[in-house]
C-alpha cells in the first residue's frame, strides 16, 4: 500500500499472504513500467523514419488529443429530448420577460435559437479513415500506450487464471497488431492461430511490416498471425480469446456497438476483453457493452453458457460510479516507456478503462458467489501519516472509502 498507485483487489478476513512478501500479494495486478518488445520497437522506428512524415511531432500531439477527447455519436432520440428541453426552457424565459408575445413569431425565433444551440453544443462525430500517413502518425503516438493498456488488461487473466492457455485469438479492430504482440508475450507457447480483423488496408500492411521487422523478405517474429478485413461469417466459429481494443469508439452509434458486442460474444469461447480510453465516454461505452451481455438476449443463441463479469467489476450490479456527481470514470493507469523518438519523455502513463467477460457454466457461476467476496481499489491510494485511504468498489455494488492502519488491520 506504499505504492503511488495500486490497483489491487483486497481480500477481507482471510490471510492470503501465507508468509509471502507483501509485494507478492495475490491482489496486486498492475505491472511495472512496460517497454515495447525490442523487435517491435526497432521495426516501428524504422517505418517512422523511412516514411518521412513532415511535422510528425505536431501531428502526433493533435491525433492524441483528438482520440482522447472523442465522444460518441449523439443518437436522434437524445437530440430530440435535448431540443424539447431547450425549447421549454426558452419559452419559460420568454413568458417571464415579455407580455406582448406573438406566438408564431416567438415560436420561429425560439426554434432558430434551439437549432443554433444544438449545433454549438452537439459533438459532431466523424469516422477516422486511416491511410498510410495517418497510420504512421498513429504508430508514433499510440503504439506504446496501446500496447501497455492491452498487456495490463490481459495480465488480469494471466494472473487470476494461470491454467488458461488459449490456442486461438481474435482481435477485432486490430490496428497495428498490439494485441497479437501482447498476447504472444503471455501465451506464445499455446497460441496456434491469431486472426486480426481491421477494415483499413493500410493499417493491416503496417501491422504486417511490424511483424517482419520492416523487412519484406524476413520471417515474421510471431507466426500464425492472419490479417482479414471482415469477421468470420459462421456463428459457430469461436476463439478462446477475443479482444477489441479502442474499437467500440470507432463504431457509429448505439445499435452498431450493441451488434458488434453480440457478434464478438458469439465468437468467444472463454474470454472477451474490451478496452477503451479511460475517459467518461470510454467507461460509459464499456458499461453499455456490459449491460448488453448481462441483460439482453439474442434471438438465436449458439452457445448457452452465460456471460459473467471477470474484471474489473466485483459485482454485476449497476456501476456505482455512473450514479456519482460529478461523474468520475472507472479507469486504471499503466506506466510505460514510449517509442524512442526526438522530444519524447522517458516515462509516460496510459490511462484506460477495460472490461473482461467470461463464459461461465451455471454451476461455476453459483460456486463463485459462495467463497470470500473481493473488492477492488478503483482510485489512487492516498497515503497519509500512519494510515492510507482506499477507494473501493465492493461486491454489494457500492463505493466505500476505507481507512487502513497497521494497528487495526496488521501490516
C-alpha positions, 0 to 999 in steps of 0.5 A: 500500500506504499505504492503511488498507485495500486490497483489491487483487489483486497481480500477481507478476513482471510490471510492470503499472504501465507508468509509471502512478501507483501509485494507478492500479494495475490491482489496486486495486478498492475505491472511495472513500467512496460517497454515495447518488445525490442523487435517491435520497437526497432521495426516501428522506428524504422517505418517512422523514419523511412516514411518521412512524415513532415511535422510528425511531432505536431501531428502526433500531439493533435491525433492524441488529443483528438482520440482522447477527447472523442465522444460518441455519436449523439443518437436522434432520440437524445437530440430530440429530448435535448431540443424539447428541453431547450425549447421549454426552457426558452419559452419559460424565459420568454413568458417571464420577460415579455407580455406582448408575445406573438406566438408564431413569431416567438415560436420561429425565433425560439426554434432558430435559437434551439437549432443554433444551440444544438449545433454549438453544443452537439459533438459532431462525430466523424469516422477516422479513415486511416491511410498510410500517413495517418497510420504512421502518425498513429504508430508514433503516438499510440503504439506504446500506450496501446500496447501497455493498456492491452498487456495490463488488461490481459495480465488480469487473466494471466494472473487470476487464471494461470491454467488458461492457455488459449490456442486461438485469438481474435482481435477485432479492430486490430490496428497495428497488431498490439494485441497479437504482440501482447498476447504472444508475450503471455501465451506464445507457447499455446497460441496456434492461430491469431486472426486480426480483423481491421477494415483499413488496408493500410493499417493491416500492411503496417501491422504486417511490416511490424511483424517482419521487422520492416523487412519484406523478405524476413520471417515474421517474429510471431507466426500464425498471425492472419490479417482479414478485413471482415469477421468470420461469417459462421456463428459457430466459429469461436476463439478462446480469446477475443479482444477489441481494443479502442474499437467500440469508439470507432463504431457509429452509434448505439445499435452498431456497438450493441451488434458488434458486442453480440457478434464478438460474444458469439465468437468467444469461447472463454474470454472477451476483453474490451478496452477503451480510453479511460475517459467518461465516454470510454467507461460509459461505452464499456458499461453499455457493452456490459449491460448488453451481455448481462441483460439482453438476449439474442434471438438465436443463441449458439452457445448457452453458457452465460456471460459473467463479469471477470474484471474489473467489476466485483459485482454485476450490479449497476456501476456505482460510479455512473450514479456519482456527481460529478461523474468520475470514470472507472479507469486504471493507469499503466506506466510505460516507456514510449517509442524512442523518438526526438522530444519524447519523455522517458516515462509516460502513463496510459490511462484506460478503462477495460472490461473482461467477460467470461463464459461461465457454466451455471454451476461455476457461476453459483460456486463463485458467489459462495467463497470470500467476496473481493473488492477492488481499489478503483482510485489512487491510494492516498497515503497519509501519516500512519494510515492510507485511504482506499477507494473501493468498489465492493461486491454489494455494488457500492463505493466505500472509502476505507481507512487502513492502519497497521494497528487495526488491520496488521501490516 
